[in-house]
Amino acid sequence: MKTAHAFRQCEPEDSDFVPLGSSAEARQALERTRARSDRRVYRGQDGFEVAVPEHVMTRVVAFGRRAEPDEWYGLLIGQLCDDPKGEHVVVHGVVHDPGVSASPGSVETSTQSEFQTRFAARALYPDSLILGWVHTHPHMRARFSQPDHRNQRTWTQSHSLGLVIDPWNPVDAALYRGPRAELLTEIRDNEEPIARVEQGTTRVEAPAIGRIRSESRWRPALQHALQQIRGLKRWGMLVGAVGLVAGVTVSLVKIHLRISRMTAQVEQAESRLASSESSSKAQQFRITEIEGKLQRWPSDPGALVCDALPPPPPP
């Protein structure tokens, strides 16, 4: 309720706005001290500040965990505000993009899905702006990759935001600003920046969290290796399926060749059997002929002799 009351105190100014294409991005008059209630505050080198409500972080974490093991993508919604110290941004909410193509190592939206998500964002938050984008790095360090930097360059406004967070370690979040992807520093209520050691051993978090976490030097490398392994999981399943099909095909070919060899052997055996039967018939015919001559021998003794001796020469 306190947050809603703070937003009602925002009064639009008539002259200060930043145009985006043909539309005007309205600025609100809001003291940044009031915008910090129950929020994480990030600051740029020029004093630019962003206040992100904890409930938005909680919602991003919920979306990210539901999308596990894939990455998740959405749009950040909020207001561009002014106070005596200058320009600052208040994030109101996040809108899920349901049409993305995601994997454990990447997430990509389409033109149609982006359009539908922007339309839904304007319907849900009619008094707010689309400030930027947010995505998750499950079980990975919350920092922009090279593709993330390239995507951030497409957000051309100086107040355009890019948020990345590990849903399984919500304290580890990084907020970038503008097309050059300036990494903003999270600050405490007493204006002191929160220590963020890139590859050190100590990492001091926000007072609201109230804890100190130790991080070894090999942990980011291990997390990266785990992400690569998850990214290869689907390729591994595909390669396994291809290998299975290839194995079955090779087995079928071997069976076919074996059957062909057995068929050839059977045909050869049948041919030899037929030849043997033909030879047996010829021998049987000869035996029958000799038996007939033997039966005639008592009455014609010369029959066998004539068959045994060669014919006499002609006179």
LINTA-V546319 format. One record per helix or strand of 3 or more residues. SS is the DSSP state (a for helix, b for strand). FROM is the first residue (numbers start at 1). TO is the last residue. If there is no record, write none. Layout:
SS;FROM;TO, SS;FROM;TO
This chain:
a;2;8, b;11;20, b;23;29, a;32;35, b;39;43, b;49;53, a;54;66, b;73;83, b;86;96, b;101;103, b;106;108, a;111;124, b;129;136, a;146;152, b;161;166, b;169;177, b;185;187, b;202;204, b;212;214, a;217;296, a;302;308
